[in-house]
Amino acid sequence: MISASKRFLTVLSLTVMTSLVICQGMTLALNKGFVKKYKDKVTITTSLKVDKHHLTPNGIDADGDIHMAGRDSVVLLPMVAEIVNGRNEKDTMQFLIQTSAGQEVDVTGVWRLWFEHPSADGTSQTQGVVVQTPSDTDPKHVFEIHPITKFGSFNCLDSLLPIVDNQAHPTQEFRGTPATTAFPSYDSHDVTVSRSNTAIMLDTKKAVFNYTDFFIKLAGKPKDVGDGFIVFANISATKNFAEPLLVDGTRRMIFAKDSAPANAVKNLVKGAKLHVLGVPRVNLNAVFAVASNLAIGEPFPEPLPYEMIIVAVLK
């Protein structure tokens, strides 16, 4: 008898092959149950086999992150996990350095699906296929836990602050790509969504731009989703929200529970403004809604739906 997991992967493989014929780009196949479970959640928890990791944080001119690559039994995709503000997480960094290759560490953090590091040849990724042991800290991947909020017994929520190197003269702060460059790129990125009985496929090309700083104006009250807050907001490059805004309409903003950004937003009301640093991720709520209205195998091209993970509130 063929197991349910093998049937899932067989159907997935056939659908991915069809999707690759329809579209030009990388195809990611996700378990529909996984999408449904996490589409309105801020974080994910897993046991990560840490195969490769940084020995020092990235420099402030890059992003200040600590990277690690590994394998797990929840996400089941090539994966990188990142701690922001690595210079502030010295105890966590010391523990990471002492881990042995393949050691399992319990990790919680904001899940992040973004097509920044796909394979150059467009190789597809299918959730549930055996993940090869990564040979470096940046394997070809589209799934991240970024930022990490807990690593082993170490609470990393205090890393969700402006990324600053106080040792530099003068003090340096990382702000990423200007909002006037980043958001037009996010908004012009296309994807084709399709589905099978058990999976949702996303076919798209490489995405660019990671961190960006911008201003948000809340379109309503933040919603408590248990592990954080989600709120719709308008986006601008300036605090006075002069027209035209960077984004036509509103986008979801994602805040990890008990972080400084979450504490800053949770009691705000419609119209309140914040200056923030964030990174984009695919909006799986919107993807699930589109896929639910498609016939099996029907391709649906659209702008890639995205939302912003708020990493820090800026001055």
C-alpha positions as CSV (number, residue, x, y, z in Angstrom):
1,M,0.0,0.0,0.0
2,I,1.3,3.5,-0.9
3,S,1.5,5.8,2.1
4,A,-0.3,9.1,2.2
5,S,3.0,11.0,2.3
6,K,4.2,9.1,-0.9
7,R,0.9,9.8,-2.7
8,F,1.3,13.5,-1.7
9,L,4.8,13.7,-3.1
10,T,3.8,11.9,-6.3
11,V,0.9,14.2,-7.0
12,L,3.1,17.1,-6.1
13,S,5.9,16.1,-8.5
14,L,3.5,15.8,-11.4
15,T,1.9,19.1,-10.7
16,V,5.2,20.9,-10.4
17,M,6.3,19.5,-13.8
18,T,3.1,20.9,-15.3
19,S,3.6,24.2,-13.6
20,L,7.2,24.4,-15.0
21,V,5.8,24.0,-18.5
22,I,3.2,26.8,-17.9
23,C,5.6,29.3,-16.3
24,Q,9.2,30.4,-16.5
25,G,10.8,30.5,-13.1
26,M,11.2,28.5,-9.9
27,T,8.3,26.5,-8.7
28,L,7.7,26.0,-5.0
29,A,5.2,23.4,-3.9
30,L,3.7,23.7,-0.4
31,N,1.5,21.3,1.5
32,K,-1.9,22.9,1.6
33,G,-2.3,22.0,5.3
34,F,0.9,23.8,6.1
35,V,-0.3,26.9,4.3
36,K,-3.6,26.8,6.1
37,K,-2.0,26.4,9.5
38,Y,0.5,29.2,9.2
39,K,-1.1,31.7,6.9
40,D,-2.3,33.9,9.8
41,K,0.4,33.1,12.2
42,V,3.5,35.2,13.0
43,T,5.9,32.5,14.0
44,I,6.9,28.9,13.7
45,T,8.6,26.5,16.1
46,T,10.8,23.6,15.0
47,S,13.8,21.5,16.0
48,L,16.6,22.6,13.6
49,K,19.6,20.5,12.8
50,V,22.2,23.2,12.6
51,D,24.6,22.1,9.9
52,K,26.4,25.3,9.1
53,H,26.6,28.7,10.9
54,H,28.4,32.0,11.0
55,L,31.3,32.3,13.4
56,T,30.7,36.1,13.6
57,P,27.8,38.3,12.8
58,N,27.6,40.0,9.4
59,G,29.1,43.5,9.4
60,I,26.8,46.5,9.9
61,D,27.3,47.4,6.3
62,A,25.6,44.1,5.3
63,D,22.8,43.7,7.8
64,G,24.3,42.6,11.1
65,D,22.6,39.2,11.0
66,I,23.8,35.8,12.2
67,H,23.1,33.1,9.7
68,M,22.7,29.4,10.1
69,A,21.5,26.7,7.6
70,G,20.0,23.3,8.5
71,R,17.2,20.7,8.2
72,D,14.1,20.2,10.2
73,S,10.9,18.0,10.5
74,V,8.3,20.8,10.3
75,V,9.2,23.0,7.4
76,L,10.8,20.3,5.3
77,L,12.4,22.7,2.9
78,P,16.0,24.0,2.4
79,M,16.1,26.6,5.2
80,V,18.2,29.4,6.7
81,A,17.5,30.9,10.1
82,E,18.8,34.3,11.1
83,I,19.3,36.3,14.3
84,V,19.1,40.0,13.8
85,N,21.4,42.4,15.7
86,G,24.0,39.7,16.1
87,R,26.4,42.0,18.0
88,N,23.8,42.2,20.8
89,E,23.4,38.4,21.1
90,K,26.8,37.5,22.4
91,D,25.6,34.6,24.7
92,T,23.5,33.2,21.9
93,M,26.4,33.5,19.5
94,Q,28.7,31.7,21.9
95,F,26.2,28.8,22.3
96,L,25.9,28.6,18.5
97,I,29.6,28.3,18.1
98,Q,29.7,25.5,20.6
99,T,27.1,23.4,18.7
100,S,28.3,20.4,16.7
101,A,27.4,19.9,13.0
102,G,23.9,18.5,12.8
103,Q,23.1,19.2,16.4
104,E,19.3,19.8,17.0
105,V,18.3,23.1,18.6
106,D,14.7,24.2,19.3
107,V,14.1,27.3,17.3
108,T,11.2,29.8,17.3
109,G,11.0,32.8,15.0
110,V,9.0,34.6,12.4
111,W,8.5,32.3,9.4
112,R,9.5,34.0,6.1
113,L,8.9,32.8,2.6
114,W,10.6,35.0,0.0
115,F,12.3,34.2,-3.3
116,E,15.5,36.0,-2.7
117,H,17.8,33.0,-2.9
118,P,16.4,30.4,-5.4
119,S,18.5,28.1,-7.5
120,A,20.1,29.9,-10.4
121,D,18.8,27.2,-12.8
122,G,15.2,27.5,-11.5
123,T,15.3,24.1,-9.8
124,S,11.9,23.5,-8.1
125,Q,11.5,22.9,-4.3
126,T,8.8,20.6,-3.0
127,Q,7.9,20.5,0.7
128,G,8.5,17.0,2.0
129,V,11.3,16.0,-0.3
130,V,14.5,15.0,1.6
131,V,16.6,18.1,2.2
132,Q,20.3,17.7,1.4
133,T,22.8,18.7,4.1
134,P,23.8,22.2,3.3
135,S,27.5,22.8,2.5
136,D,27.5,26.5,3.6
137,T,25.4,29.0,5.5
138,D,23.6,30.2,2.4
139,P,22.2,27.3,0.5
140,K,19.7,27.9,-2.3
141,H,16.5,28.5,-0.3
142,V,13.2,30.4,-0.2
143,F,12.2,29.6,3.4
144,E,13.7,31.3,6.4
145,I,13.1,31.7,10.1
146,H,13.9,35.4,10.2
147,P,14.1,36.9,12.7
148,I,14.7,34.2,15.3
149,T,12.9,35.0,18.6
150,K,14.1,32.1,20.7
151,F,17.2,29.9,20.1
152,G,17.5,26.9,22.4
153,S,17.0,28.5,25.9
154,F,18.1,31.9,24.7
155,N,15.4,34.6,24.3
156,C,16.3,36.7,21.2
157,L,13.3,39.1,21.3
158,D,15.6,41.8,22.5
159,S,17.4,41.7,19.2
160,L,14.4,43.2,17.4
161,L,15.7,46.8,17.7
162,P,17.4,49.2,15.3
163,I,20.5,47.6,13.8
164,V,23.3,49.8,15.2
165,D,27.1,49.5,15.6
166,N,27.8,51.6,18.6
167,Q,31.5,50.8,18.4
168,A,31.9,52.5,15.0
169,H,33.1,56.1,14.8
170,P,30.7,57.7,14.1
171,T,28.0,55.3,15.1
172,Q,26.5,53.4,12.2
173,E,23.0,52.3,11.7
174,F,21.8,49.8,9.0
175,R,18.6,50.9,7.2
176,G,18.7,48.6,4.1
177,T,17.3,49.6,0.7
178,P,15.5,52.9,0.4
179,A,11.7,52.4,0.5
180,T,11.4,54.3,-2.8
181,T,13.4,51.5,-4.5
182,A,12.2,48.5,-2.5
183,F,8.4,48.8,-2.7
184,P,8.1,49.4,-6.4
185,S,10.2,46.2,-6.9
186,Y,7.9,44.3,-4.5
187,D,4.8,45.5,-6.2
188,S,6.0,44.7,-9.7
189,H,7.0,41.1,-8.8
190,D,4.6,38.5,-10.4
191,V,3.7,35.0,-9.5
192,T,1.6,32.2,-10.9
193,V,-0.5,30.3,-8.4
194,S,-1.9,26.8,-9.0
195,R,-3.0,23.9,-6.9
196,S,-3.5,20.1,-6.7
197,N,-5.7,18.3,-4.2
198,T,-3.0,18.5,-1.6
199,A,-0.6,21.2,-2.6
200,I,-0.3,24.9,-3.6
201,M,2.3,25.8,-6.2
202,L,4.0,29.2,-6.6
203,D,5.9,29.8,-9.8
204,T,8.0,33.0,-9.8
205,K,11.4,34.5,-10.5
206,K,14.1,35.7,-8.1
207,A,13.0,38.5,-5.8
208,V,15.3,41.4,-4.8
209,F,15.7,43.7,-1.8
210,N,15.6,42.6,1.8
211,Y,15.6,45.2,4.6
212,T,13.9,48.5,4.0
213,D,12.9,51.4,6.3
214,F,9.5,53.1,5.8
215,F,6.6,54.7,7.5
216,I,3.3,53.0,8.2
217,K,-0.2,54.5,9.0
218,L,-2.5,52.0,10.5
219,A,-5.8,51.3,8.6
220,G,-7.3,49.7,11.7
221,K,-6.5,48.3,15.1
222,P,-3.9,45.5,15.4
223,K,-5.3,42.0,15.6
224,D,-3.9,39.7,18.3
225,V,-3.2,36.3,16.6
226,G,-1.7,34.7,19.7
227,D,2.0,34.8,18.7
228,G,1.9,38.4,17.7
229,F,-0.1,41.1,16.0
230,I,-1.2,41.6,12.4
231,V,-2.4,45.0,11.2
232,F,-3.2,46.5,7.8
233,A,-1.4,49.8,7.1
234,N,-0.6,52.3,4.4
235,I,3.1,52.7,3.4
236,S,5.1,55.8,2.7
237,A,8.7,57.0,2.4
238,T,7.9,60.1,4.5
239,K,6.3,60.7,7.9
240,N,3.8,63.1,6.5
241,F,2.4,60.6,4.0
242,A,2.5,63.0,1.2
243,E,1.0,61.7,-2.1
244,P,1.6,59.6,-3.9
245,L,2.0,56.8,-1.3
246,L,4.5,54.0,-2.1
247,V,1.8,51.3,-2.1
248,D,-1.7,51.5,-3.7
249,G,-3.9,50.3,-0.9
250,T,-2.8,48.6,2.4
251,R,-0.5,45.8,3.3
252,R,-0.4,43.5,6.3
253,M,2.3,44.3,8.9
254,I,3.6,41.4,11.1
255,F,4.8,41.9,14.7
256,A,6.3,39.2,16.9
257,K,4.7,39.0,20.3
258,D,6.6,40.7,23.2
259,S,9.1,42.3,20.9
260,A,9.7,46.0,21.0
261,P,7.8,46.6,17.7
262,A,4.8,44.6,19.0
263,N,4.8,46.5,22.3
264,A,4.9,49.8,20.3
265,V,1.9,48.8,18.0
266,K,-0.4,46.7,20.1
267,N,-2.4,49.6,21.7
268,L,-2.4,51.9,18.6
269,V,-5.6,52.8,16.7
270,K,-6.5,53.6,13.1
271,G,-4.4,56.5,11.8
272,A,-1.4,56.0,14.1
273,K,2.0,56.2,12.5
274,L,5.3,54.4,13.1
275,H,8.7,54.6,11.4
276,V,9.9,51.0,11.0
277,L,12.5,48.7,9.6
278,G,11.1,45.6,7.9
279,V,11.6,42.7,5.5
280,P,9.0,41.2,3.1
281,R,7.5,37.8,3.1
282,V,4.8,36.1,0.9
283,N,1.3,36.7,2.2
284,L,0.1,33.1,2.5
285,N,-3.4,34.2,3.6
286,A,-3.8,35.8,0.1
287,V,-2.2,32.9,-1.7
288,F,-4.5,30.4,0.1
289,A,-7.6,32.5,-0.8
290,V,-6.6,32.6,-4.5
291,A,-5.7,28.9,-4.6
292,S,-9.0,27.9,-3.0
293,N,-10.9,29.4,-5.9
294,L,-8.9,27.6,-8.6
295,A,-9.7,24.4,-10.4
296,I,-7.0,21.7,-10.1
297,G,-4.1,22.6,-12.4
298,E,-5.5,26.0,-13.3
299,P,-2.8,28.6,-13.4
300,F,-3.6,32.1,-12.0
301,P,-1.0,34.9,-12.7
302,E,-1.1,37.9,-10.4
303,P,1.2,40.3,-8.5
304,L,3.0,38.4,-5.7
305,P,1.0,39.1,-2.5
306,Y,3.4,40.2,0.2
307,E,3.4,41.5,3.8
308,M,6.1,43.1,5.9
309,I,7.8,41.7,9.0
310,I,8.6,44.6,11.3
311,V,12.0,44.0,12.8
312,A,12.5,47.4,14.5
313,V,10.8,50.7,15.3
314,L,13.1,53.5,14.2
315,K,13.6,56.9,15.6
